[in-house]
Amino acid sequence: MRILFAATPAIAVPCLRTLSEMELEKKGVTLAGVLTNPDRQRRHGQMEPSDVSTAASALDAIRKEKGFPPIPQLKPEKLDAGAREDVVPLAPELLVSFAYGRIFGPRFLALFPLGGINIHPSLLPKYRGASPIPAVILNREKETGVCIQKLAAEMDSGNIIASLKIELSGRETTASLSEAVSEKAALLLCELLSDFGPRAAAAKPQEGEVVYCREIKKEAGLIDWGKSAAEIDAQIRAFTPWPLSFTSRGKDTLIILEAQCAATHDAPVAATQADVESDAPPGTVLGTDSRGILVQTGDGILAVTRLQWQTKKALDWKAFCNGERGFVGLRLGS
């Protein structure tokens, strides 16, 4: 089975490696090519390839040692007639997509005799859309998962071919959960492709309430101290590593990198009456204890453990307080 793998970010790299390994081990898969976003201009004007493109180039060295050809890479700006013409010589049978970032039209999908499948990092139909992993954390879900669905005209609406669940501890960040999901997705893809025909034929419609998630904008990282400590904690974790969560002190931007609800911190320190009954305005820095820097929220206390001024390096809370003697008593966000 000849596969064109369409993907762009790092979360898709383990699946790319799996497809190449299946080819090298002669498990009925040929990686016909990679479809990814064009190289983009980064800092200092340098052009940088996508994470998937970089990984494909690295795999070429391994493939060469074993007598296999390099992986063809396609990087069209648009999935237009020119892109379709570039795909045809690769003779792919199946399109496998994972966070490619573009919509596949009917003429493009017609190039694949076996159709197309999409890997999605949530338990569909929950969290269709561009940001399922942050959405799971923001909504403090107890579990998430990976689904492999048939590509359909409506985004993320295709019949489910394979899925698995992942239990959540409540301390995941988007970075850590993305890493876990990426490895689970690769295992699920390998299992599916080993018995693709029968399993694809048995695909089932999605069941349950449809929930959508939107693309995250940088401004979403602004902390609203009127929200509860649990909500702010979830936001900080959901927006790590991007766009990060931030507040202000006057004109200075303060980035909150790590925090927890004081009453649920792992350290064996119980919430005090002051934690529960403080009537200070939300955003007020109440003080410090073994849990970190204690900040009043709209409901509960947030213990901040790692933070940084926008123009300075990240610090743990003790080192930060050593350089900010007048920090306690300030009201953040005002």
C-alpha positions as CSV (number, residue, x, y, z in Angstrom):
1,M,0.0,0.0,0.0
2,R,1.5,3.3,-1.2
3,I,0.9,6.1,1.3
4,L,1.2,9.9,1.0
5,F,1.6,11.3,4.5
6,A,0.3,14.9,4.9
7,A,1.5,16.6,8.1
8,T,3.4,19.6,9.4
9,P,4.1,19.9,13.2
10,A,6.1,17.9,15.6
11,I,3.2,15.9,16.9
12,A,3.0,14.0,13.6
13,V,6.7,13.0,13.5
14,P,6.3,9.6,15.3
15,C,3.7,8.6,12.7
16,L,6.1,9.5,9.9
17,R,8.8,7.4,11.6
18,T,6.4,4.5,11.9
19,L,5.4,4.6,8.2
20,S,9.1,4.6,7.2
21,E,9.9,1.8,9.6
22,M,7.0,-0.3,8.2
23,E,8.4,0.2,4.8
24,L,11.9,-0.8,5.8
25,E,10.6,-3.8,7.6
26,K,8.5,-4.8,4.6
27,K,5.2,-4.7,6.4
28,G,3.1,-3.9,3.4
29,V,3.6,-0.1,3.4
30,T,5.5,2.1,1.0
31,L,6.0,5.7,2.0
32,A,5.3,7.3,-1.4
33,G,6.0,10.8,-0.2
34,V,5.4,13.5,2.4
35,L,3.1,16.5,1.8
36,T,3.9,19.4,4.2
37,N,3.8,23.1,4.5
38,P,6.4,25.2,2.6
39,D,9.5,26.4,4.4
40,R,8.8,29.6,6.3
41,Q,11.0,32.6,7.1
42,R,12.0,32.6,10.7
43,R,14.4,34.8,12.8
44,H,17.2,36.6,11.0
45,G,15.5,35.9,7.7
46,Q,16.4,32.3,7.5
47,M,14.1,29.8,5.9
48,E,13.1,26.8,8.1
49,P,11.4,23.7,7.0
50,S,8.4,22.2,9.0
51,D,9.1,19.7,11.7
52,V,7.9,16.9,9.5
53,S,10.1,18.0,6.6
54,T,13.1,18.1,8.9
55,A,12.3,14.6,10.2
56,A,11.8,13.2,6.7
57,S,15.3,14.5,5.7
58,A,16.8,12.9,8.8
59,L,15.1,9.6,7.9
60,D,16.7,9.7,4.5
61,A,20.1,8.9,6.0
62,I,18.7,5.7,7.6
63,R,16.9,4.7,4.5
64,K,20.0,5.1,2.4
65,E,22.0,2.8,4.7
66,K,19.4,0.1,4.1
67,G,19.2,0.6,0.3
68,F,15.9,2.5,0.3
69,P,15.3,5.7,-1.7
70,P,14.8,9.1,0.0
71,I,11.3,10.3,0.8
72,P,9.9,12.6,-1.8
73,Q,8.8,15.9,-0.2
74,L,6.0,18.1,-1.7
75,K,5.6,21.6,-0.3
76,P,2.9,23.4,-2.3
77,E,1.5,26.8,-1.3
78,K,-1.9,25.6,-2.4
79,L,-3.5,22.2,-3.1
80,D,-4.3,23.3,-6.7
81,A,-3.8,21.7,-10.1
82,G,-0.1,22.1,-9.9
83,A,0.0,20.2,-6.5
84,R,-2.2,17.4,-8.0
85,E,0.2,17.1,-10.9
86,D,3.1,16.6,-8.5
87,V,1.2,13.9,-6.6
88,V,0.3,11.8,-9.6
89,P,3.9,10.4,-10.3
90,L,4.1,9.2,-6.7
91,A,1.2,6.9,-7.4
92,P,-0.2,6.9,-3.8
93,E,-3.1,4.7,-2.9
94,L,-4.0,6.1,0.5
95,L,-3.7,9.6,2.0
96,V,-2.8,9.7,5.7
97,S,-3.2,13.1,7.3
98,F,-2.2,14.4,10.7
99,A,-2.3,18.2,11.4
100,Y,-1.4,19.1,7.9
101,G,-3.3,22.4,8.2
102,R,-5.3,22.5,5.0
103,I,-8.6,21.2,3.6
104,F,-8.4,18.5,1.0
105,G,-10.8,19.1,-1.9
106,P,-12.7,16.3,-3.8
107,R,-10.3,16.6,-6.8
108,F,-7.3,16.1,-4.6
109,L,-8.9,13.1,-2.7
110,A,-9.8,11.6,-6.1
111,L,-6.1,10.9,-6.6
112,F,-6.2,8.1,-3.9
113,P,-7.9,4.9,-4.8
114,L,-8.2,3.9,-1.1
115,G,-9.3,7.4,-0.1
116,G,-8.0,9.3,2.9
117,I,-7.8,9.0,6.6
118,N,-7.1,11.6,9.3
119,I,-5.5,11.2,12.7
120,H,-7.1,13.5,15.3
121,P,-6.0,14.0,18.9
122,S,-9.3,13.9,20.7
123,L,-12.2,11.5,21.3
124,L,-14.5,12.6,18.4
125,P,-17.0,14.1,18.1
126,K,-15.6,16.1,21.0
127,Y,-13.2,18.9,20.1
128,R,-13.4,18.9,16.3
129,G,-11.1,21.7,15.0
130,A,-7.7,23.2,15.3
131,S,-6.9,23.0,19.0
132,P,-8.2,19.8,20.6
133,I,-5.3,19.3,23.0
134,P,-5.5,22.8,24.6
135,A,-9.3,22.5,24.6
136,V,-9.1,19.2,26.6
137,I,-6.9,20.8,29.2
138,L,-8.9,24.1,29.4
139,N,-12.1,22.1,30.0
140,R,-10.4,20.0,32.7
141,E,-11.4,16.7,31.0
142,K,-10.7,13.4,32.8
143,E,-9.7,11.6,29.6
144,T,-8.9,12.3,25.9
145,G,-7.6,10.1,23.1
146,V,-6.8,9.6,19.5
147,C,-9.2,8.9,16.6
148,I,-8.4,7.8,13.1
149,Q,-11.3,8.8,10.9
150,K,-12.2,8.7,7.2
151,L,-11.7,12.1,5.6
152,A,-15.0,13.7,5.0
153,A,-16.3,17.0,3.4
154,E,-17.1,18.5,6.8
155,M,-14.1,19.0,9.1
156,D,-13.4,16.1,11.5
157,S,-16.8,14.5,10.8
158,G,-15.7,11.3,9.2
159,N,-16.6,7.8,10.3
160,I,-14.2,6.4,13.0
161,I,-12.0,3.5,12.0
162,A,-9.8,3.2,15.1
163,S,-9.6,5.0,18.5
164,L,-8.0,4.8,21.9
165,K,-8.5,6.5,25.2
166,I,-5.9,8.3,27.4
167,E,-6.6,8.9,31.0
168,L,-5.5,12.4,32.3
169,S,-3.9,13.2,35.6
170,G,-5.0,16.9,35.6
171,R,-1.4,18.1,35.5
172,E,-0.8,17.8,31.7
173,T,0.4,20.7,29.6
174,T,-0.2,21.0,25.9
175,A,3.5,20.2,25.4
176,S,3.5,17.0,27.6
177,L,0.1,15.8,26.3
178,S,1.1,16.4,22.7
179,E,4.1,14.2,23.2
180,A,2.0,11.4,24.7
181,V,-0.6,11.7,22.0
182,S,2.0,11.6,19.3
183,E,3.4,8.2,20.5
184,K,-0.1,6.7,21.0
185,A,-1.1,7.9,17.5
186,A,1.9,6.1,15.9
187,L,1.0,2.9,17.6
188,L,-2.6,3.1,16.6
189,L,-1.7,3.9,13.0
190,C,0.6,0.9,12.8
191,E,-2.0,-1.4,14.2
192,L,-4.6,0.0,11.7
193,L,-2.5,-0.3,8.6
194,S,-1.6,-3.9,9.4
195,D,-5.3,-4.8,8.8
196,F,-6.5,-1.8,6.9
197,G,-9.1,-3.2,4.5
198,P,-11.4,-4.9,7.0
199,R,-11.1,-2.2,9.6
200,A,-11.8,0.6,7.1
201,A,-14.9,-1.3,5.9
202,A,-16.2,-1.5,9.5
203,A,-15.8,2.3,10.2
204,K,-18.6,3.6,12.4
205,P,-20.3,7.1,12.5
206,Q,-19.4,9.4,15.3
207,E,-21.7,9.3,18.3
208,G,-22.4,11.9,21.0
209,E,-22.4,15.6,21.3
210,V,-20.4,17.5,18.7
211,V,-18.0,20.0,20.3
212,Y,-15.8,22.4,18.3
213,C,-12.6,24.1,19.3
214,R,-11.1,27.2,17.7
215,E,-7.7,28.2,16.7
216,I,-5.9,29.9,19.6
217,K,-4.8,33.5,19.3
218,K,-1.9,35.0,21.2
219,E,-4.2,37.4,23.1
220,A,-6.0,34.4,24.7
221,G,-3.0,34.1,27.1
222,L,-4.0,37.1,29.1
223,I,-5.0,36.0,32.6
224,D,-8.3,37.1,33.9
225,W,-7.8,37.0,37.7
226,G,-11.5,37.1,38.2
227,K,-11.7,33.5,37.1
228,S,-11.2,30.7,39.6
229,A,-7.8,29.3,40.5
230,A,-8.7,26.0,38.8
231,E,-9.6,27.8,35.6
232,I,-6.4,29.9,35.6
233,D,-4.3,26.8,36.4
234,A,-5.9,25.0,33.4
235,Q,-5.2,28.0,31.2
236,I,-1.5,28.1,32.1
237,R,-1.1,24.4,31.3
238,A,-3.2,24.6,28.1
239,F,-1.1,27.5,26.8
240,T,2.3,25.9,27.4
241,P,4.3,26.1,25.2
242,W,2.2,28.6,23.2
243,P,1.0,31.3,23.5
244,L,1.9,31.2,27.3
245,S,-0.2,32.9,30.0
246,F,0.6,36.4,31.0
247,T,-0.5,39.3,33.3
248,S,0.9,42.8,34.0
249,R,2.3,45.1,36.6
250,G,1.8,48.5,35.2
251,K,3.4,48.5,31.7
252,D,5.5,45.4,32.4
253,T,4.4,41.9,31.2
254,L,4.7,39.0,33.6
255,I,4.6,35.5,32.2
256,I,3.3,32.8,34.5
257,L,4.9,29.5,33.5
258,E,3.8,27.1,36.2
259,A,1.2,27.2,38.9
260,Q,-1.3,25.1,40.8
261,C,-4.4,25.7,42.9
262,A,-3.0,26.2,46.4
263,A,-5.6,23.9,48.0
264,T,-4.7,21.0,45.7
265,H,-1.0,21.3,45.6
266,D,1.0,18.1,46.0
267,A,3.0,19.5,48.9
268,P,1.7,18.4,52.3
269,V,0.5,21.8,53.2
270,A,-3.3,22.3,53.7
271,A,-5.1,25.4,52.6
272,T,-5.3,27.9,55.4
273,Q,-8.3,29.9,56.5
274,A,-6.7,32.9,54.9
275,D,-6.5,31.0,51.6
276,V,-10.3,30.3,51.7
277,E,-11.6,33.5,53.2
278,S,-9.3,36.2,51.8
279,D,-11.3,39.2,50.6
280,A,-8.4,40.8,48.7
281,P,-9.2,41.8,45.1
282,P,-8.5,39.2,42.4
283,G,-4.9,39.5,41.2
284,T,-3.5,40.5,44.6
285,V,-0.2,38.9,45.6
286,L,-1.0,37.7,49.2
287,G,2.4,36.4,50.2
288,T,4.5,33.2,49.9
289,D,4.8,29.9,51.6
290,S,6.1,26.4,50.7
291,R,3.6,26.2,47.8
292,G,4.9,29.3,46.0
293,I,3.7,32.9,45.4
294,L,0.1,33.0,46.5
295,V,-2.2,35.1,44.3
296,Q,-5.9,35.8,45.0
297,T,-8.3,34.8,42.2
298,G,-12.0,35.1,41.8
299,D,-12.4,31.8,43.6
300,G,-9.5,30.4,45.5
301,I,-5.7,31.0,45.7
302,L,-3.2,30.2,42.9
303,A,0.3,29.2,43.9
304,V,2.7,30.4,41.3
305,T,5.9,28.4,41.1
306,R,7.7,29.5,37.9
307,L,7.5,32.9,36.2
308,Q,9.4,35.5,34.3
309,W,9.3,39.1,33.2
310,Q,8.9,39.2,29.5
311,T,12.4,40.6,28.8
312,K,14.2,38.4,31.4
313,K,14.9,34.7,32.0
314,A,12.5,32.3,33.7
315,L,12.9,31.8,37.5
316,D,11.5,29.6,40.2
317,W,9.4,31.5,42.6
318,K,12.1,31.8,45.4
319,A,14.7,33.3,43.0
320,F,12.1,35.6,41.6
321,C,11.1,36.9,45.0
322,N,14.7,37.5,45.9
323,G,14.9,40.1,43.2
324,E,11.4,41.5,43.8
325,R,11.3,42.6,47.4
326,G,8.2,44.7,47.0
327,F,6.2,42.1,45.1
328,V,3.9,40.9,47.9
329,G,0.9,43.2,48.1
330,L,0.9,44.2,44.5
331,R,-2.3,43.7,42.4
332,L,-1.4,42.0,39.1
333,G,-3.3,42.9,36.0
334,S,-4.0,46.5,37.0
